[in-house]
């Protein structure tokens, strides 16, 4: 069986990761490759950097996060550059707890999960290899074995800085088992594993009355205390708290601000000095990233409490707002659906786009700029130019939005995907469309107990806005399909327009081949086309000259100019033709028993939708009928 070979290959790879030696042998390795001495924050930054960083026009793109997180470019750039990059250089932010703060289902937990999983994978590579003192309960850095008096000279010669001291267990072993001969202490390679509690820890607060600080720092081993006779003997202590086990890597502090104060004070010296207190021992060194996440309301309550000022100053807060790009929101829902068992159900084109439009609009704040509404802002954020605004304006509009807390509230992806799931499984449909999803979203609001009546009414209004946007998209889609069915009409309309434009620009007249008379350029025809795309009276001359220039460019290259050769002209021709055909489309789509010619046209349109736009026969027929009903209103 192929699976048996997979298992063999897996064991071979695991065996290749094993390395055992002495501290003396490890020193030879580290002098040859100083990167083995990376501290925790530097290791995380290198892990992200090695995956690939691409410079884009207004932000950096990190391949490490690309498969799971969408529309969070600015948040991730701030996280990586302002925190991890600075911390990797041993700047002061390294001595801060990282707190991700944002609304529910905004991606905070996903960021932490990616970092944990990434560390597990990275420590299995040559670049991310980690070595530890064999037998140390905290997997500590072997360089801690080097006496303090030798460290400065070691750094000067090899450029490797050593921070931290031996844990109580290793200190006792060096004295009693190795009689101070640190070069003989065994060292091994380790790989991080959350499951095996190596280099990755997770702490979740529970009932303050029952939860013990030992969950963080370890506890006395009562089974051995009679043997060793003292609580200060490291052999009578379990160094198995989350801070112990997360050493060299990362500890996730879930819902940190909900914890009892005694748990938070333990983080003070760890964040600032790199050590913590446990049992009756001296301060214990630990090199780890403490990462926590919380929502905005809890953070505000935490800040308002004066007793938290000391800890507050040791926290770096990274806001994690909701995604505000509709194209990225679609990717989020696509990812969540792909992870489910519902892939067999067909989603009509624009279904997820419409659901995304609803969720994005709910997260936006009204702009004070005249002429800017929520729909325009949604499209502008997604890279489109809209009436009165273009991408040059986006920075000011985003800054205004950030000041209003844009993205920190609104509909969360979890609610939307839950309602999409409901729409997918309801009525045993094999295909669902945007209207099915909007209906499910609206029905779900009545079951949403955490929102007020006013909020519910506002969301219902936003669903209507999303429906209106979908109506325009649907009409445009069917418009294109009908225009294709009337391809010859589009070509004829184009040629007629170009003849008139050429005569207009050359200040000449047209020759009528039937009557033989000379005619002035048909201004009414040209304007009826140009007005479809908002070309003003003052701009018509420039637009027409632009078309002639494009024709001459095509002619020089021996290429044929078609109505699709100029994007804005194509849109104008299609809209004009669609307007002229509106009555035909109304009749064609609304009759219950179409004649042979009408049936042929409908079949051409649905075939076009199926072949080129991703529709199935069910949703293709549905959208044609739906657009027909819109036109007949």
C-alpha positions as a printed NumPy array, in Angstrom:
array([[  0.   ,   0.   ,   0.   ],
       [  1.095,   3.552,  -0.751],
       [  0.23 ,   4.594,   2.813],
       [  2.855,   2.186,   4.195],
       [  5.512,   3.94 ,   2.111],
       [  4.291,   7.304,   3.395],
       [  4.745,   6.061,   6.964],
       [  8.262,   4.844,   6.197],
       [  9.176,   8.192,   4.615],
       [  7.751,   9.986,   7.648],
       [  9.875,   7.908,  10.05 ],
       [ 12.972,   8.523,   7.933],
       [ 12.384,  12.297,   8.058],
       [ 11.843,  12.185,  11.823],
       [ 15.038,  10.157,  12.286],
       [ 16.992,  12.721,  10.245],
       [ 16.053,  15.413,  12.78 ],
       [ 17.73 ,  13.606,  15.673],
       [ 21.083,  14.93 ,  16.873],
       [ 22.787,  14.171,  20.171],
       [ 26.157,  15.389,  21.33 ],
       [ 27.974,  17.271,  24.055],
       [ 28.131,  20.989,  24.753],
       [ 31.661,  20.96 ,  23.343],
       [ 30.359,  19.534,  20.038],
       [ 27.506,  22.023,  20.039],
       [ 29.969,  24.91 ,  20.398],
       [ 31.632,  23.81 ,  17.153],
       [ 28.219,  23.913,  15.445],
       [ 27.293,  27.34 ,  16.76 ],
       [ 30.63 ,  28.929,  15.876],
       [ 30.119,  27.639,  12.341],
       [ 26.474,  28.79 ,  12.253],
       [ 25.743,  31.647,  14.728],
       [ 22.061,  31.651,  13.654],
       [ 21.572,  28.648,  15.939],
       [ 21.802,  31.142,  18.818],
       [ 18.753,  33.151,  17.712],
       [ 16.497,  34.316,  20.501],
       [ 12.735,  33.593,  20.318],
       [ 11.634,  36.854,  18.694],
       [ 14.406,  36.702,  16.084],
       [ 13.451,  33.113,  15.256],
       [  9.834,  34.134,  14.618],
       [ 10.874,  37.069,  12.422],
       [ 13.275,  34.887,  10.422],
       [ 10.507,  32.312,   9.98 ],
       [  8.244,  34.99 ,   8.458],
       [ 11.054,  36.528,   6.379],
       [ 12.172,  33.176,   4.942],
       [  8.641,  32.503,   3.668],
       [  8.953,  35.591,   1.455],
       [  8.247,  39.32 ,   1.7  ],
       [  7.055,  41.11 ,  -1.411],
       [  7.12 ,  44.897,  -1.658],
       [  3.868,  46.205,  -3.142],
       [  2.891,  49.78 ,  -3.997],
       [  1.49 ,  50.71 ,  -0.571],
       [  2.324,  47.784,   1.705],
       [  4.376,  44.64 ,   2.208],
       [  2.932,  41.248,   1.375],
       [  3.948,  38.357,   3.65 ],
       [  3.689,  34.924,   2.058],
       [  3.691,  33.353,   5.539],
       [  0.133,  34.632,   6.172],
       [ -1.216,  34.604,   2.596],
       [ -3.095,  31.298,   2.576],
       [ -5.172,  31.997,   5.672],
       [ -5.517,  35.76 ,   6.135],
       [ -7.026,  38.176,   3.627],
       [ -7.456,  41.943,   3.624],
       [ -5.179,  42.429,   6.644],
       [ -2.12 ,  43.833,   4.874],
       [ -1.706,  46.924,   7.058],
       [ -2.279,  45.004,  10.288],
       [  0.266,  42.345,   9.34 ],
       [  2.825,  44.923,   8.222],
       [  2.525,  46.679,  11.563],
       [  2.781,  43.362,  13.413],
       [  5.857,  42.16 ,  11.525],
       [  7.779,  45.42 ,  11.075],
       [  6.89 ,  47.355,  14.211],
       [  7.014,  44.384,  16.557],
       [  8.811,  41.283,  15.268],
       [ 11.454,  43.048,  13.157],
       [ 12.262,  45.49 ,  15.956],
       [ 12.249,  42.72 ,  18.565],
       [ 14.565,  40.619,  16.394],
       [ 17.085,  43.489,  16.597],
       [ 16.842,  43.335,  20.419],
       [ 15.126,  46.717,  20.59 ],
       [ 12.951,  47.516,  23.585],
       [  9.713,  46.176,  22.077],
       [ 11.155,  42.709,  22.656],
       [ 10.502,  43.332,  26.346],
       [  6.794,  43.848,  25.742],
       [  3.833,  41.502,  25.741],
       [  2.154,  41.424,  22.337],
       [ -1.595,  42.022,  22.612],
       [ -3.813,  41.611,  19.558],
       [ -6.963,  43.674,  20.086],
       [ -9.998,  43.576,  17.841],
       [-13.575,  42.394,  17.29 ],
       [-14.65 ,  38.757,  17.41 ],
       [-13.774,  36.592,  14.413],
       [-11.413,  39.251,  13.066],
       [ -8.381,  36.994,  12.664],
       [ -6.596,  37.324,  16.029],
       [ -6.671,  33.613,  16.839],
       [ -5.743,  32.733,  13.266],
       [ -2.592,  34.886,  13.508],
       [ -1.547,  33.073,  16.693],
       [ -2.363,  29.651,  15.23 ],
       [ -0.263,  30.413,  12.154],
       [  2.681,  31.5  ,  14.318],
       [  2.472,  28.328,  16.414],
       [  2.132,  26.009,  13.432],
       [  4.84 ,  27.94 ,  11.6  ],
       [  7.268,  27.49 ,  14.487],
       [  6.599,  23.756,  14.572],
       [  7.456,  23.525,  10.878],
       [ 10.357,  26.003,  10.968],
       [ 12.219,  24.157,  13.737],
       [ 12.199,  21.094,  11.472],
       [ 14.29 ,  22.946,   8.873],
       [ 18.056,  23.485,   8.86 ],
       [ 17.583,  27.284,   9.086],
       [ 15.288,  27.046,  12.109],
       [ 17.035,  24.221,  13.994],
       [ 16.923,  24.55 ,  17.789],
       [ 19.204,  22.786,  20.274],
       [ 18.626,  22.372,  24.005],
       [ 20.279,  20.889,  27.065],
       [ 19.242,  17.241,  27.108],
       [ 17.086,  16.511,  30.154],
       [ 16.219,  20.156,  30.877],
       [ 12.489,  20.516,  31.642],
       [ 12.582,  23.984,  30.013],
       [ 14.511,  22.958,  26.854],
       [ 16.921,  25.757,  27.644],
       [ 19.647,  27.235,  25.493],
       [ 22.92 ,  25.247,  25.859],
       [ 24.847,  28.542,  25.862],
       [ 23.551,  29.115,  29.392],
       [ 26.203,  26.564,  30.404],
       [ 28.956,  29.062,  29.635],
       [ 30.004,  30.819,  32.884],
       [ 29.183,  34.531,  33.176],
       [ 32.853,  35.552,  33.346],
       [ 33.524,  34.079,  29.892],
       [ 30.492,  35.463,  28.085],
       [ 31.797,  38.932,  27.244],
       [ 34.974,  37.488,  25.714],
       [ 32.884,  34.884,  23.832],
       [ 30.664,  37.632,  22.374],
       [ 33.65 ,  39.74 ,  21.322],
       [ 35.281,  36.826,  19.518],
       [ 32.257,  35.119,  17.942],
       [ 29.641,  37.891,  17.868],
       [ 27.158,  35.781,  19.82 ],
       [ 25.402,  37.344,  22.792],
       [ 24.319,  35.1  ,  25.654],
       [ 21.342,  36.068,  27.817],
       [ 19.888,  34.153,  30.74 ],
       [ 21.065,  31.677,  33.335],
       [ 20.734,  27.959,  33.967],
       [ 17.471,  26.737,  35.392],
       [ 17.644,  25.191,  38.914],
       [ 17.563,  21.623,  37.532],
       [ 20.478,  22.146,  35.126],
       [ 22.498,  24.069,  37.703],
       [ 22.214,  21.158,  40.13 ],
       [ 23.133,  18.628,  37.424],
       [ 26.226,  20.587,  36.397],
       [ 27.431,  20.621,  39.992],
       [ 26.569,  17.085,  41.072],
       [ 26.511,  15.011,  37.873],
       [ 29.264,  16.707,  35.839],
       [ 31.348,  18.303,  38.652],
       [ 31.361,  21.612,  36.786],
       [ 32.596,  20.17 ,  33.458],
       [ 29.961,  21.94 ,  31.348],
       [ 31.61 ,  20.785,  28.105],
       [ 30.417,  17.246,  28.878],
       [ 26.753,  18.186,  29.39 ],
       [ 24.594,  16.44 ,  26.758],
       [ 22.848,  18.547,  24.125],
       [ 20.179,  17.463,  21.649],
       [ 18.176,  18.93 ,  18.813],
       [ 14.536,  19.642,  19.603],
       [ 11.522,  20.418,  17.431],
       [  8.712,  22.584,  18.741],
       [  5.37 ,  20.922,  19.322],
       [  2.277,  22.344,  20.959],
       [  0.935,  18.832,  21.466],
       [  4.08 ,  17.651,  23.273],
       [  4.538,  20.991,  25.053],
       [  7.92 ,  21.79 ,  23.599],
       [  8.575,  25.472,  22.841],
       [  4.869,  26.292,  22.511],
       [  2.46 ,  26.817,  25.386],
       [ -1.145,  27.908,  25.761],
       [ -2.733,  29.331,  28.888],
       [ -6.496,  29.704,  29.234],
       [ -7.931,  31.411,  32.316],
       [-10.702,  29.63 ,  34.175],
       [-12.428,  30.193,  37.504],
       [-10.059,  32.424,  39.544],
       [-11.061,  30.555,  42.713],
       [ -9.901,  27.178,  41.407],
       [ -7.079,  28.043,  39.012],
       [ -3.588,  27.834,  40.467],
       [ -0.557,  29.946,  39.566],
       [  1.196,  26.578,  39.151],
       [ -0.467,  26.366,  35.724],
       [  1.965,  29.094,  34.683],
       [  5.085,  28.447,  36.741],
       [  5.028,  24.783,  37.808],
       [  4.47 ,  23.288,  41.265],
       [  5.954,  21.237,  44.114],
       [  6.197,  17.494,  43.428],
       [  4.778,  16.045,  46.623],
       [  5.7  ,  12.503,  45.556],
       [  9.422,  13.317,  45.788],
       [  9.599,  15.99 ,  48.487],
       [ 10.044,  13.38 ,  51.242],
       [ 12.96 ,  11.9  ,  49.285],
       [ 14.779,  15.203,  48.795],
       [ 13.594,  16.869,  51.977],
       [ 13.208,  20.468,  50.804],
       [ 10.883,  22.495,  48.645],
       [ 13.913,  24.419,  47.383],
       [ 15.458,  21.28 ,  45.891],
       [ 14.751,  21.421,  42.128],
       [ 14.268,  17.653,  42.052],
       [ 11.211,  18.139,  44.267],
       [  9.604,  20.624,  41.857],
       [  7.748,  20.159,  38.589],
       [  8.91 ,  22.752,  36.056],
       [  5.883,  22.037,  33.875],
       [  3.969,  25.349,  33.835],
       [  3.175,  27.003,  30.534],
       [  5.954,  29.566,  31.01 ],
       [  8.421,  26.726,  31.528],
       [  7.351,  24.677,  28.538],
       [  7.029,  27.657,  26.152],
       [ 10.652,  28.653,  26.756],
       [ 12.601,  29.278,  23.512],
       [  9.338,  29.787,  21.591],
       [  5.865,  31.219,  22.117],
       [  3.181,  31.226,  24.772],
       [ -0.375,  32.13 ,  23.872],
       [ -2.232,  33.792,  26.735],
       [ -5.876,  33.383,  25.758],
       [ -8.282,  36.025,  27.069],
       [ -5.416,  37.521,  29.077],
       [ -7.391,  40.466,  30.414],
       [ -9.978,  38.123,  31.945],
       [ -7.302,  36.56 ,  34.15 ],
       [ -6.925,  37.112,  37.859],
       [ -4.374,  39.79 ,  38.775],
       [ -1.921,  37.305,  40.328],
       [ -1.472,  35.681,  36.91 ],
       [ -0.817,  39.011,  35.209],
       [  1.808,  40.163,  37.736],
       [  3.892,  37.106,  36.874],
       [  4.301,  38.549,  33.402],
       [  5.844,  41.811,  34.639],
       [  9.388,  40.576,  35.259],
       [  9.17 ,  38.077,  32.397],
       [  8.409,  40.805,  29.878],
       [ 10.902,  43.348,  31.208],
       [ 13.755,  41.229,  32.548],
       [ 13.309,  37.894,  30.806],
       [ 12.722,  35.914,  33.982],
       [  9.943,  34.892,  36.375],
       [  9.542,  33.649,  39.954],
       [  8.632,  30.066,  40.713],
       [  8.588,  28.28 ,  44.071],
       [ 11.523,  28.857,  46.406],
       [ 14.022,  29.443,  43.637],
       [ 15.902,  32.407,  42.299],
       [ 14.432,  34.122,  39.235],
       [ 14.224,  31.664,  36.359],
       [ 15.291,  32.809,  32.879],
       [ 12.865,  32.396,  30.   ],
       [ 13.168,  33.473,  26.37 ],
       [  9.729,  33.494,  24.811],
       [  7.151,  35.592,  23.051],
       [  4.062,  36.219,  25.157],
       [  1.15 ,  36.82 ,  22.792],
       [ -2.384,  37.522,  23.95 ],
       [ -5.645,  38.605,  22.355],
       [ -8.729,  40.422,  23.55 ],
       [-11.646,  42.538,  22.356],
       [-11.92 ,  46.313,  22.485],
       [-14.361,  46.55 ,  25.417],
       [-12.214,  44.349,  27.671],
       [ -9.121,  46.345,  26.75 ],
       [-10.835,  49.646,  27.605],
       [-11.879,  48.239,  31.   ],
       [ -8.306,  47.054,  31.593],
       [ -6.862,  50.48 ,  30.743],
       [ -9.419,  52.245,  32.955],
       [ -8.214,  50.281,  36.005],
       [ -5.341,  52.287,  37.559],
       [ -3.94 ,  49.142,  39.205],
       [ -2.983,  47.867,  35.738],
       [ -0.716,  50.793,  34.811],
       [  2.533,  48.848,  35.37 ],
       [  1.428,  45.968,  33.144],
       [ -0.146,  48.305,  30.617],
       [  3.227,  49.974,  30.022],
       [  4.676,  46.562,  29.201],
       [  2.145,  45.781,  26.49 ],
       [  2.35 ,  46.488,  22.764],
       [ -1.189,  46.686,  21.371],
       [ -1.731,  45.789,  17.708],
       [ -5.316,  46.584,  16.567],
       [ -6.768,  43.816,  14.401],
       [ -9.856,  45.293,  12.694],
       [-12.148,  43.459,  10.312],
       [-11.173,  43.23 ,   6.666],
       [-12.596,  46.129,   4.639],
       [-11.929,  44.848,   1.093],
       [-14.826,  43.077,  -0.558],
       [-12.57 ,  40.917,  -2.787],
       [-10.669,  39.743,   0.308],
       [-13.92 ,  39.009,   2.15 ],
       [-14.946,  36.724,  -0.722],
       [-11.662,  34.819,  -0.276],
       [-12.404,  34.386,   3.439],
       [-15.768,  32.759,   2.705],
       [-14.313,  30.645,  -0.103],
       [-11.664,  29.348,   2.299],
       [-14.231,  28.499,   4.989],
       [-16.5  ,  26.711,   2.499],
       [-13.565,  24.724,   1.082],
       [-12.783,  23.529,   4.603],
       [-16.323,  22.139,   4.942],
       [-18.065,  19.155,   3.34 ],
       [-20.348,  21.347,   1.207],
       [-18.173,  21.666,  -1.886],
       [-20.656,  19.62 ,  -3.957],
       [-23.272,  22.407,  -3.899],
       [-22.937,  25.005,  -6.646],
       [-22.705,  28.636,  -5.646],
       [-23.969,  30.985,  -8.336],
       [-21.527,  33.723,  -9.384],
       [-21.689,  36.88 ,  -7.236],
       [-23.336,  35.021,  -4.314],
       [-20.343,  35.404,  -2.008],
       [-19.673,  38.874,  -3.43 ],
       [-23.169,  39.971,  -2.393],
       [-22.797,  38.492,   1.11 ],
       [-19.418,  40.228,   1.351],
       [-20.925,  43.556,   0.264],
       [-23.378,  43.327,   3.171],
       [-20.681,  42.525,   5.752],
       [-18.195,  45.143,   4.475],
       [-20.781,  47.958,   4.391],
       [-21.776,  47.127,   7.982],
       [-18.152,  47.733,   9.087],
       [-17.699,  51.087,   7.358],
       [-18.23 ,  54.466,   8.972],
       [-19.964,  57.359,   7.147],
       [-17.494,  59.802,   5.634],
       [-17.69 ,  63.558,   6.119],
       [-16.514,  64.073,   2.554],
       [-19.288,  65.344,   0.312],
       [-20.501,  62.794,  -2.219],
       [-18.963,  59.788,  -0.451],
       [-21.497,  57.14 ,   0.62 ],
       [-20.867,  53.663,   2.058],
       [-21.161,  51.856,  -1.291],
       [-18.696,  54.224,  -2.944],
       [-16.334,  53.774,  -0.015],
       [-16.626,  49.972,  -0.292],
       [-15.715,  50.06 ,  -3.978],
       [-12.926,  52.609,  -3.458],
       [-11.348,  50.437,  -0.74 ],
       [-11.403,  47.512,  -3.171],
       [ -9.347,  49.381,  -5.759],
       [-12.104,  50.848,  -7.929],
       [-12.378,  54.493,  -8.909],
       [-15.846,  55.891,  -8.201],
       [-17.673,  59.043,  -9.195],
       [-15.896,  62.03 ,  -7.679],
       [-13.053,  59.996,  -6.122],
       [-10.095,  57.863,  -7.192],
       [ -7.284,  55.897,  -5.555],
       [ -5.373,  59.11 ,  -4.82 ],
       [ -8.092,  59.995,  -2.293],
       [ -8.026,  56.666,  -0.467],
       [ -5.32 ,  57.526,   2.062],
       [ -7.251,  60.506,   3.466],
       [-10.5  ,  58.537,   3.548],
       [ -8.84 ,  55.587,   5.32 ],
       [ -7.239,  57.909,   7.885],
       [-10.644,  59.449,   8.556],
       [-12.114,  55.96 ,   8.937],
       [ -9.387,  54.809,  11.345],
       [-10.055,  57.819,  13.565],
       [-13.711,  56.731,  13.725],
       [-12.754,  53.138,  14.633],
       [-13.674,  51.772,  11.211],
       [-13.473,  47.989,  11.053],
       [-13.701,  47.503,  14.816],
       [-17.432,  46.771,  14.656],
       [-19.978,  45.393,  12.201],
       [-21.022,  41.966,  10.982],
       [-18.388,  39.31 ,  11.666],
       [-17.423,  36.635,   9.102],
       [-18.528,  33.879,  11.465],
       [-22.161,  35.054,  11.362],
       [-22.113,  35.366,   7.574],
       [-20.569,  31.93 ,   7.006],
       [-23.069,  30.397,   9.456],
       [-25.947,  31.873,   7.443],
       [-24.34 ,  30.813,   4.151],
       [-24.122,  27.287,   5.597],
       [-27.815,  27.482,   6.449],
       [-28.619,  28.552,   2.893],
       [-26.436,  25.755,   1.501],
       [-28.153,  22.942,   3.37 ],
       [-31.721,  24.299,   3.4  ],
       [-34.301,  22.787,   1.028],
       [-31.691,  20.302,  -0.277],
       [-30.798,  22.624,  -3.152],
       [-27.998,  21.739,  -5.554],
       [-27.412,  25.408,  -6.403],
       [-27.961,  28.599,  -4.425],
       [-27.706,  32.211,  -5.516],
       [-27.186,  35.63 ,  -3.952],
       [-30.894,  36.033,  -3.137],
       [-30.914,  32.755,  -1.185],
       [-27.968,  33.972,   0.892],
       [-29.46 ,  37.435,   1.503],
       [-32.678,  35.769,   2.615],
       [-30.747,  33.554,   5.044],
       [-28.838,  36.588,   6.377],
       [-32.083,  38.464,   6.976],
       [-33.789,  35.479,   8.645],
       [-30.798,  35.051,  10.954],
       [-31.111,  38.566,  12.339],
       [-34.305,  37.652,  14.171],
       [-32.342,  34.926,  16.012],
       [-29.441,  37.25 ,  16.831],
       [-30.078,  37.969,  20.51 ],
       [-26.988,  40.147,  21.04 ],
       [-28.141,  43.046,  18.838],
       [-30.682,  45.763,  19.604],
       [-33.841,  46.45 ,  17.634],
       [-32.223,  49.559,  16.152],
       [-29.134,  47.599,  15.073],
       [-31.339,  44.919,  13.533],
       [-33.278,  47.508,  11.508],
       [-30.016,  49.049,  10.312],
       [-28.711,  45.645,   9.193],
       [-31.967,  44.918,   7.354],
       [-31.479,  48.208,   5.496],
       [-27.913,  47.196,   4.628],
       [-29.175,  43.891,   3.246],
       [-31.433,  45.959,   0.977],
       [-28.388,  47.987,  -0.114],
       [-26.495,  44.768,  -0.906],
       [-29.53 ,  43.507,  -2.832],
       [-29.558,  46.721,  -4.887],
       [-25.851,  46.278,  -5.694],
       [-26.495,  42.682,  -6.741],
       [-29.368,  43.812,  -8.976],
       [-26.956,  46.076, -10.87 ],
       [-24.372,  43.295, -11.186],
       [-27.012,  40.826, -12.387],
       [-28.356,  43.253, -14.983],
       [-24.843,  43.924, -16.242],
       [-24.086,  40.196, -16.481],
       [-27.224,  39.439, -18.467],
       [-26.666,  42.596, -20.506],
       [-23.289,  41.259, -21.65 ],
       [-24.792,  37.897, -22.526],
       [-27.589,  39.499, -24.576],
       [-25.143,  41.796, -26.345],
       [-23.16 ,  38.707, -27.337],
       [-26.344,  37.28 , -28.83 ],
       [-26.582,  40.52 , -30.846],
       [-22.882,  40.675, -31.749],
       [-23.626,  41.924, -35.239],
       [-25.713,  44.75 , -33.822],
       [-22.803,  45.776, -31.59 ],
       [-20.417,  45.812, -34.558],
       [-22.862,  47.843, -36.65 ],
       [-23.371,  50.349, -33.815],
       [-19.586,  50.664, -33.405],
       [-18.97 ,  51.304, -37.122],
       [-21.725,  53.906, -37.223],
       [-20.263,  55.66 , -34.171],
       [-16.704,  55.593, -35.566],
       [-17.82 ,  57.026, -38.937],
       [-19.456,  59.938, -37.142],
       [-16.482,  60.466, -34.781],
       [-14.045,  60.551, -37.698],
       [-16.167,  63.126, -39.526],
       [-16.542,  65.205, -36.357],
       [-12.8  ,  65.242, -35.559],
       [-11.856,  66.005, -39.191],
       [-14.589,  68.68 , -39.538],
       [-15.925,  66.809, -42.581],
       [-19.283,  65.37 , -43.622],
       [-20.644,  61.859, -44.079],
       [-21.734,  60.445, -47.441],
       [-25.061,  58.592, -47.496],
       [-24.544,  55.62 , -49.907],
       [-28.29 ,  55.342, -50.56 ],
       [-29.337,  58.945, -51.199],
       [-25.891,  60.244, -52.186],
       [-26.307,  63.351, -50.036],
       [-23.757,  64.739, -47.608],
       [-24.725,  64.679, -43.927],
       [-23.466,  66.396, -40.796],
       [-22.059,  64.046, -38.098],
       [-24.94 ,  62.615, -36.048],
       [-24.389,  64.373, -32.723],
       [-27.453,  62.76 , -31.182],
       [-26.167,  59.244, -31.933],
       [-22.66 ,  59.976, -30.587],
       [-23.981,  61.568, -27.384],
       [-26.468,  58.722, -26.829],
       [-23.491,  56.353, -26.648],
       [-21.08 ,  58.6  , -24.725],
       [-23.635,  59.487, -22.074],
       [-23.867,  55.802, -21.164],
       [-20.467,  56.117, -19.437],
       [-20.804,  59.672, -18.174],
       [-18.779,  61.532, -20.809],
       [-19.788,  65.165, -20.324],
       [-20.453,  67.719, -23.049],
       [-17.15 ,  69.403, -22.289],
       [-15.219,  66.103, -22.391],
       [-16.744,  64.676, -25.588],
       [-14.1  ,  66.159, -27.94 ],
       [-11.196,  64.71 , -25.921],
       [-12.916,  61.326, -25.72 ],
       [-13.517,  61.175, -29.466],
       [ -9.934,  62.179, -30.236],
       [ -8.727,  59.463, -27.849],
       [-10.728,  56.893, -29.829],
       [ -9.175,  58.049, -33.135],
       [ -5.681,  57.823, -31.656],
       [ -6.398,  54.261, -30.491],
       [ -7.629,  53.353, -34.009],
       [ -4.449,  54.738, -35.589],
       [ -2.297,  52.741, -33.136],
       [ -4.141,  49.557, -34.092],
       [ -3.801,  50.407, -37.801],
       [ -0.009,  50.825, -37.507],
       [  0.193,  47.398, -35.904],
       [ -2.04 ,  45.869, -38.617],
       [ -4.631,  45.005, -35.981],
       [ -8.394,  45.339, -36.364],
       [-10.076,  47.799, -34.   ],
       [-13.212,  46.249, -32.462],
       [-15.721,  47.508, -29.932],
       [-13.873,  45.489, -27.26 ],
       [-10.535,  47.209, -28.075],
       [-11.292,  50.216, -25.854],
       [-12.628,  49.391, -22.385],
       [-14.793,  52.493, -21.893],
       [-16.099,  52.403, -25.456],
       [-16.951,  48.711, -25.019],
       [-18.938,  49.56 , -21.89 ],
       [-20.721,  52.414, -23.684],
       [-21.64 ,  50.264, -26.709],
       [-22.934,  47.449, -24.475],
       [-25.019,  49.82 , -22.345],
       [-26.444,  51.578, -25.383],
       [-27.283,  48.317, -27.095],
       [-28.755,  46.949, -23.884],
       [-30.91 ,  50.054, -23.519],
       [-32.114,  49.666, -27.113],
       [-32.793,  45.966, -26.501],
       [-34.473,  46.459, -23.138],
       [-37.964,  46.024, -24.521],
       [-36.924,  42.914, -26.435],
       [-35.321,  41.46 , -23.283],
       [-38.413,  42.278, -21.226],
       [-40.615,  40.35 , -23.632],
       [-38.119,  37.505, -24.091],
       [-37.59 ,  36.871, -20.359],
       [-41.11 ,  37.454, -19.101],
       [-43.307,  35.384, -21.432],
       [-44.347,  32.078, -19.908],
       [-44.425,  30.318, -23.285],
       [-41.707,  31.871, -25.503],
       [-41.926,  31.315, -29.251],
       [-39.13 ,  29.612, -31.175],
       [-37.151,  32.835, -31.776],
       [-37.451,  33.959, -28.159],
       [-36.438,  30.497, -26.953],
       [-33.367,  30.596, -29.223],
       [-32.31 ,  33.925, -27.753],
       [-32.781,  32.703, -24.161],
       [-30.751,  29.58 , -24.908],
       [-27.942,  31.664, -26.415],
       [-27.866,  33.88 , -23.348],
       [-27.9  ,  31.005, -20.83 ],
       [-25.23 ,  29.119, -22.817],
       [-23.059,  32.224, -22.703],
       [-23.545,  32.521, -18.923],
       [-22.686,  28.845, -18.429],
       [-19.643,  28.731, -20.7  ],
       [-17.955,  31.999, -19.777],
       [-19.273,  33.195, -16.421],
       [-19.424,  30.115, -14.187],
       [-23.183,  29.569, -14.057],
       [-24.876,  26.187, -14.023],
       [-28.126,  25.589, -15.982],
       [-30.196,  26.233, -12.839],
       [-28.742,  29.59 , -11.811],
       [-28.322,  30.738, -15.433],
       [-32.093,  30.388, -16.012],
       [-32.817,  31.969, -12.624],
       [-30.742,  35.093, -13.275],
       [-32.257,  35.608, -16.743],
       [-35.759,  35.417, -15.263],
       [-34.756,  37.631, -12.331],
       [-33.318,  40.359, -14.572],
       [-36.453,  40.148, -16.695],
       [-38.543,  40.788, -13.59 ],
       [-36.315,  43.746, -12.646],
       [-36.785,  45.306, -16.088],
       [-40.55 ,  44.813, -15.918],
       [-40.927,  46.691, -12.619]])
